[in-house]
C-alpha cells in the first residue's frame, strides 16, 4: 500500500535535512579535528612510500636505502707508537646523506692478532666517495699489517636539497718534493657562506696504495671567496704520485 503524499514529503524532507547535516558535520570535523598527512605523524599516508618516509618526506625508507660500501681500509704509521687509519666508502644513495653514523677500525698484526680498535662517528654527505680517517691510534710497541673497517649501526638516510649545499671547488694543489706537505685552495663559488667545512687528504704511491692521510677544518668560507688549506705529516712520504682531497660540506 502506497504511503500518503504527506508522509512521503515528510520523509523526503527529513532525509534531505539529515544528509545536509552529515555533510556539515564532515566539513566541521575535517576543518577542526582531522589532521592533514605529515612526515611526522607516525602513519603511512599521503604520498609516502612507508611510515613517514619516501615520497615528499626527507627521510629515506630503510628498505630502499643502500648501505655504504667499504672499498678499502688501511693504517699508516705516523709515530713510534701511533697510526692513522683511513677507509674509502662509497655512498650509492644519490642525493642522500646521513649524520652521526658510528664506525670502528680494527687493527691486526702480521700474525692476525688483534692489536686495538678505534671508534668514532661520521656524517656521510651526499657525495659518492667518502674517506673516513681516524688519527693518533695508540698501538704501543706493536706493528699493524691489516686493517678492518665497518659501521656499527645502520645509517639513517635523508634526502638533501642540493640548493642547501655550498658550492665548493678544490684548486692549486701543491705537494712538497718529499711528500710531507700538501696545500690547496678551497673556493666557495656560491652566494652564501659555506659554514663549517672539513677536508681530508690522502696520498697515493705509484702502486696506487694509500701512504698517508690527514684532515683539517675550516670554520667558514665567505661567499665568493677562497681559503687555503694545508696538510702536513711528521716525516717524508716517498714515491707519492697523487693526492686526493675530499671536501665535506656541512648539511
Buried (B, 14 or more C-beta within 10 A) or exposed (E): EEEEEEEEEEEEEEEEEEEEEEEEEEEEEEEEEEEEBBBEBEEEBBEBBBBBBBBEBBBBBEEEBBEBEBEEBBBBBBEEEBBBBBBBBBBEBEBBBBBEBEBBBBBBBEEEEEBBEBEBEBBBBBBEEBBBBBBEBEBEEBEBEBBBBEBEEEBBBBBBEEEEBBBBEBEEBEBBEEBBBBBBBBBBEBEEEBBEBBBBBBBBBEEEEBBBBBBBEBEBBEEEEBBEBEBEBEEEBEEBEEBBBBBBBBB
